[in-house]
């Protein structure tokens, strides 16, 4: 994570999957309300369908929603939602 590589921006380097219990690239904020509004701006150029970047709403590691950008193929991006309820 870096605030100095590109002044005015937060740069995160990829880690493991959002489902992993190990090394993830994640910045989090605890929310204490049932109703919230959140937004983000993401610059991301995925090179494969295995690379994801986005914004997540976590209850815990077994319950969350993840709105993410990935690669549909080698030339275009796609926007998708992942829901985890274990």
C-alpha positions in Angstrom: 0.0 0.0 0.0 1.4 3.4 -0.9 0.2 7.0 -0.7 3.5 8.4 -2.2 3.9 6.4 -5.5 1.2 8.6 -7.0 0.4 11.7 -4.9 -3.3 12.1 -4.1 -4.1 8.4 -4.7 -4.0 5.2 -2.7 -2.2 2.4 -4.5 -2.8 -1.2 -3.5 -0.8 -4.2 -4.9 -2.7 -7.4 -5.4 -2.8 -10.2 -2.9 -4.8 -13.3 -2.5 -8.5 -13.9 -3.2 -11.2 -12.1 -1.1 -12.1 -15.6 0.1 -8.6 -16.2 1.5 -7.8 -15.9 5.2 -4.2 -14.9 4.4 -2.6 -12.0 2.5 -5.2 -9.8 0.9 -5.0 -6.2 -0.4 -7.7 -4.6 1.7 -8.5 -1.2 3.3 -11.5 -1.4 5.7 -13.7 0.8 7.7 -16.2 -0.3 10.3 -19.8 0.8 9.6 -22.1 1.2 12.6 -25.4 1.8 10.7 -27.8 -0.4 8.8 -28.2 2.2 6.0 -25.1 3.6 4.3 -24.0 5.0 1.0 -20.5 4.3 -0.3 -18.6 5.1 -3.5 -15.1 4.6 -4.9 -13.1 5.4 -8.0 -11.0 2.6 -9.3 -8.2 2.6 -12.0 -7.6 -1.1 -12.8 -6.5 -3.0 -15.9 -7.0 -6.7 -15.3 -4.9 -9.1 -17.3 -7.0 -12.2 -16.6 -10.3 -13.2 -15.1 -8.5 -14.1 -11.9 -7.6 -10.5 -11.2 -10.4 -8.5 -9.4 -10.7 -5.0 -7.9 -13.7 -3.3 -6.3 -15.6 -2.5 -3.1 -17.0 -5.0 -0.6 -19.5 -4.9 2.2 -18.5 -7.4 4.9 -20.5 -8.9 7.7 -17.7 -11.4 8.3 -15.5 -13.7 6.3 -18.5 -15.9 5.6 -21.0 -13.2 4.7 -20.3 -10.4 2.3 -21.1 -8.7 -1.0 -18.3 -7.7 -3.4 -18.8 -5.4 -6.4 -15.8 -5.9 -8.6 -14.1 -5.3 -12.0 -12.5 -8.2 -13.8 -11.5 -9.2 -17.3 -14.2 -10.7 -19.5 -11.5 -11.7 -22.0 -8.1 -10.3 -22.9 -9.6 -7.1 -24.4 -12.5 -6.0 -22.3 -13.5 -5.5 -18.6 -16.7 -6.7 -16.8 -18.5 -5.5 -13.7 -19.9 -8.3 -11.4 -21.3 -8.9 -8.0 -20.1 -11.8 -5.7 -22.3 -12.8 -2.8 -21.0 -15.1 -0.1 -23.3 -16.7 2.5 -21.8 -19.7 4.1 
